[in-house]
Amino acid sequence: MGKGGMSREDGEKENMAAWLVGLNTLKIQPFALPPLGPHEVRVRMKAVGICGSDVHYLKTLRCAHFVVKEPMVIGHECAGIIEEVGSEVKTLIPGDRVALEPGISCWHCDYCKEGRYNLCPDMKFFATPPVHGSLANQVVHPADLCFKLPDNVSLEEGAMCEPLSVGVHACRQANVGPETNVLVMGAGPIGLVTMLAARAFGAPRIVIVDVDDHRLSVAKDLGADDIVKVSTDMKDIPEEVPLIRKAMATEINMTFDCAGFNKTMSTALNVTRSGGKVCLVGMGHHEMTVPLTSAAAREVDVIGIFRYKNTWPLCLEFLRSGKIDVKPLITHRFGFSQKEVEDAFETSARGGNAIKVMFNL
């Protein structure tokens, strides 16, 4: 026994993690792991991406109605290598490369029993207070939420399954297919993965709208059929709706609002064809004032989504087959030192030409 606790095996380093300890303050500090349960695995993290929600927590200590009240390990987009498996784990062995689905549901409530486990009220989700995240050397996680990577899929791509899952879940909920012409509002990371998912689901024509020239150029490079630059001013909607329709060159069956602001949702409801659908993916505004009555009179359906369910196998198949290529979305890479963690979050928060910022551990 050493001082202050159990001795470690020779050469085994203390597990460290990036802790959110206060407003705009991240510290790399020790992170004690729980004992390994029979159905759990210990995973050495190798790739962890920064999500917009991580930045929200850093800058405001909250995201939507989730509030950080005590120090919390950040991060939830992740992949790594199995180090140890529990006594009842039959599907994974040490050395396997895996992508981790970050949410642990209860599997007892009605939502879980219905298969809609993403709506579980007792969900324990990486880096959603008070649950710790995965920007750490190692984490312990249920084996059935660790998905083995195909040989031709990298660990970074494995970490990208988390944001890609949002787009895949949205496309499933909206029943996107070969007859669905898709408009995407917002060319940030989630807008771009939704565009890639829609194409993989068979959408024949996709137009993407944003306020930023650089992000629109990225969308075009990733395969958008056309792009439209818009303003942030609500008063410009009447002029912009015809421009968006002209860019689509046919009726818009499905609009994904991946920003979630008054303006984007109002535009979506106006521009989508009668009998079409609008899926609200982004959560920019907590409350909105939108032209719902006129949209309802045209039988435009509004669909909500929250995170995802049962998406990792399909995401990995899209990556394995080459139907989706997420590699161009990874624009910045950092190591796992105190300075690099701070610089990485600042790069992500600044935006500019950064799309997905990735840690290589």
C-alpha positions, 0 to 999 in steps of 0.5 A: 500500500502506498500513501493515501490509497491503494498502490497501482500496478507498476507503470500504471499512470493515474487516470487524468481528465479535463474537469470543468471547475468553474466559468471558463475554467478547465483543469486536467485533474485526477479522475477516479474510476468506479470498480468494473462491473460484470457487464462493463468495460474499461476503455482508453480514450483515443479520440474525443471531439468538442461539441457545441454543448461542451462549449456552452457548459464552459462559457455559461455553466449550463445548456438548456435546463441542465446546470453545472453545480459542481466540478464535472468531467467534460466531453461525450463524442468519443472512441477508444481501445478496450483495456479491460472487460467485465466478467460477463462481457462476451462480445468485446476483448482488450485491444478492440477499437470501439465507438462509445454511445454516451447515454445510459438509459434505465431500461425499465421505464415505458420509454425504454420499453417502447424502444424510445430510450433517448427520452428516458427521464433517468438517462445518464449521459456523458458530460450532462450534469451531474454525470461525468464525461469522457475527456479522460485517459480512461472511462468505464462504460457498459459493454453494450454501448461500445461498438466495435469499429470496422477495420477501415474506420479510424478512431477519429471517425468512431468519435464522429459517430456521436454527432453523425447520429443526430443527423441519422436520427433526424433523417429516420424520424423524417422518413427521408428517402429517394423522393425527399428534396431536403433543405438544411438550415444551418451549416454548422457541424450538425447541419453538415452531418444532417446533410451527409445523412440525408444524402446517404438516405437517398435524398436526390437534392439538398440545399443548405442555408447559412449566414456564413460564407466559409461554412457554406463553401464547406457545405458545397465541397461536401456535396450540397447541390446548392447553397444560399446565404441569408441574413440574421434579420427577420425582416428579410424572410419574404425576400429570402424564401423565393431565393431558397425555392429557386435554389431548390428548383423543385418543391421542398419536401423536408426542412431540417432546422439545425440552428433553432432560432426564430428566423430559421424556424420561421423561414422553414415553415414558410418555405416548405411545401404544403403537406411537407415536414419541418424537423427542429434539430437545433436548440438555439432559442428556448422559446420561439415566435413562429408562423405556426397557424399558417403552416398548420393550414397548409398541413406542414408537420413539425417534428421534434428530435432529441439526441438519437436511438439505435444509430451507431450500427448504421453510422458505422456501416455508412462510414465503412462503406464510404456512403458518408465521409466525416473526415473533412469535418475534422478541421483541428486536432489537439493533444491532451495537455492543460494548454492544449485543452484550453486552446482547443476549447477556445478554437471551437468557441471562436468558430471561424474556420473550425468545424470539428475540433478533435483531441488525440489522446 
